Amino acid sequence: MGSGASAAPQKALLIGCGIAGPTLAMFLQRIGVEAVVYEAGDEPRDGAGAFLNLAPNGLAVLETLGIVADVEKYGTHTTSTAFLNHKGKVLGENPAQTLLIKRGLLNKALREAAQDRGVRIEFGKSFESLEHTATGVVARFADGSTAEGDFLVGCDGIHSKTRYTVLPEAPRPEYTGVIGTAGYTRSDQAAPADGVMRMSFCLKGFFGYQTIPGGEIYWFENFHQAAEPGRGELDKVAHETWKKQLLAKHRNDHHPVSAIIESTESGIIGYPIYDMLSIPRWHRDRVCLVGDAAHATSPHVGQGASMAMEDSIVLTKCLRDLPTPEAAFAAFQSLRKERVEKIIKEGRKTGNQKAAANGFQRAVRDLVLPFFLKIGVKATDPVYSYRVDWDEPVRRAAPVQA
Ligand SMILES: Cc1cc2nc3c(=O)[nH]c(=O)nc-3n(C[C@H](O)[C@H](O)[C@H](O)COP(=O)(O)OP(=O)(O)OC[C@H]3O[C@@H](n4cnc5c(N)ncnc54)[C@H](O)[C@@H]3O)c2cc1C
């Protein structure tokens, strides 16, 4: 900790073992803070969920930790992204390279790297409530157990219990009007494993896929739906129901969209997409939020995981260089807020552009998209090229008013 801190080693309670939790724990270990990660799930769910693309800015954080190879071994590279219209005409290409990885495997890679470094991770610990003591915090879990630490960080995702508990006035996640679906399959009708992610503006939705070496196809689909589904409602939709619905939506789109959906034998999932454009404050007393808990973005710009990683290194630097957790949390928020909110806004805009269009709108889009794509690629430069210098010291920030 910073120069004003006591000599005793600090103990951090990290709530949630997704992406931010284990990444932050590894950084904190570097500055001599003992971090214990408490995860609500009873056991790791390495096979669960969809997939994501880890952008160069996220990979740069992993490089600082020296764990790029540990993560890369579970993924494959996307060497470019091609954008197509519903007829299969290529409208443009984004040459940025990212790491394509199943979400569960990214969690596994980070968890394993943290455990290899001696980080303690406890499963079956669902955070419930918090008490402040004279010197720190006590977290209470649903199983009745408690844990005491000098400070607590909520790494518990978009529906963060930490945020609801500590900052009850914070805005709630907003449904963006988009439903996501995703699946895995194999099909000889799809493009080969050439490193290209193909994304199509379809007649009634947006479809993306990439074939990875070995032949597995990762695909996702987004469609607009004004009504927000109830919590957990989409988890109950059966694979065959999704398949039927998606085949009906995509029957007039270019080959091989329907073939990919048709070949998917099991496991199609659906999820409502949420974001939070802005949360006025991310911390109170000895508690701070990071990752989706502080600034959830929709997946359309592929930045949520990378931002959670950036948060981890920046927050640790603040804790290293500033005298108290409170000062560190204030500096952390002021260093991060503008960047992440810009990205969240961009994500919302991109999601809206995926909406189905009429014939005229499609024709205009096909005409202007190549031009806008070039601008878009330029706009992602500052996002992708962002690097946090571990050695550069952090200066104190003005505290954020409640
Ligand atoms: C379909 C989809 C596609 C995406 N695609 C991309 C992409 O391409 N690129 C990208 O960068 N990002 C993408 N994202 C976003 C990315 O997944 C998130 O931004 C990222 O996971 C946030 O990390 P986190 O650690 O903050 O939260 P999470 O990864 O959500 O982890 C939160 C953890 O906290 C645990 N938890 C929750 N409540 C409690 C509690 N009360 N007590 C203890 N533990 C708790 C959860 O079980 C979970 O393990 C996508 C998201 C989705 C849904």
The ligand as an ORCA input file, in Angstrom:
! r2SCAN-3c Opt
* xyz 0 1
  C     -23.009    -13.161    -24.555
  C     -21.928    -12.232    -24.118
  C     -20.898    -11.951    -25.019
  C     -19.866    -11.115    -24.610
  N     -18.867    -10.865    -25.499
  C     -17.805    -10.135    -25.107
  C     -16.700     -9.952    -25.964
  O     -16.682    -10.402    -27.111
  N     -15.624     -9.282    -25.470
  C     -15.596     -8.785    -24.204
  O     -14.572     -8.218    -23.809
  N     -16.657     -8.902    -23.379
  C     -17.744     -9.571    -23.798
  N     -18.805     -9.729    -22.960
  C     -18.813     -9.049    -21.654
  C     -17.976     -9.779    -20.612
  O     -18.344    -11.127    -20.530
  C     -18.149     -9.091    -19.260
  O     -17.932     -7.722    -19.412
  C     -17.168     -9.648    -18.235
  O     -17.473    -11.001    -17.991
  C     -17.206     -8.857    -16.939
  O     -16.350     -9.472    -16.013
  P     -16.651     -9.374    -14.446
  O     -15.568    -10.127    -13.778
  O     -16.894     -7.953    -14.097
  O     -18.049    -10.089    -14.238
  P     -18.457    -11.604    -14.541
  O     -17.562    -12.205    -15.549
  O     -19.921    -11.572    -14.799
  O     -18.189    -12.344    -13.164
  C     -18.970    -12.114    -12.014
  C     -18.781    -13.281    -11.066
  O     -19.374    -12.946     -9.814
  C     -20.110    -14.048     -9.329
  N     -21.145    -13.541     -8.407
  C     -22.299    -12.912     -8.728
  N     -22.986    -12.587     -7.621
  C     -22.233    -13.003     -6.573
  C     -22.397    -12.937     -5.155
  N     -23.487    -12.372     -4.573
  N     -21.425    -13.476     -4.363
  C     -20.311    -14.042     -4.908
  N     -20.123    -14.137     -6.247
  C     -21.056    -13.601     -7.066
  C     -20.668    -14.700    -10.587
  O     -21.050    -16.038    -10.356
  C     -19.482    -14.566    -11.538
  O     -18.589    -15.650    -11.438
  C     -19.871    -10.532    -23.320
  C     -20.926    -10.808    -22.440
  C     -21.944    -11.636    -22.840
  C     -23.073    -11.909    -21.886
*
